Amino acid sequence: MTLEYNLTETGITIFNIYDVSGRIVKEQILNAENKKETISAESLNAGLYYYTISVNGNRVVASKLVIIK
């Protein structure tokens, strides 16, 4: 899947995907300057997940994600 983002903050940027139990099932460091990143979801089962993007430890984006296979 392709993640597109526009962040006003710079620093260590981390993308996390959580299952419905709140466990991190995927973590990837992003380059905040790229604005676009390819994330592999092959290891994830179909279903509902939540994701966050954090910059320097501060959550700046949080939303739902549905994986359909």
TAHUHU-V55018 format. One record per backbone hydrogen bond with DSSP energy under -1.0 kcal/mol. NH is the residue of the N-H (numbers start at 1). CO is the residue of the C=O. Records with the same first field share a line. If there is no record, write none. Layout:
NH: CO, CO
This chain:
3: 37
5: 35
14: 54
15: 28
16: 52
17: 26
18: 50
19: 23
22: 19
25: 17
26: 17
28: 15
30: 13
34: 31
37: 3
39: 1
44: 41
47: 67
49: 65
50: 18
51: 63
52: 16
53: 61
54: 14
55: 58
56: 12
58: 55
60: 53
61: 53
63: 51
65: 49
67: 47
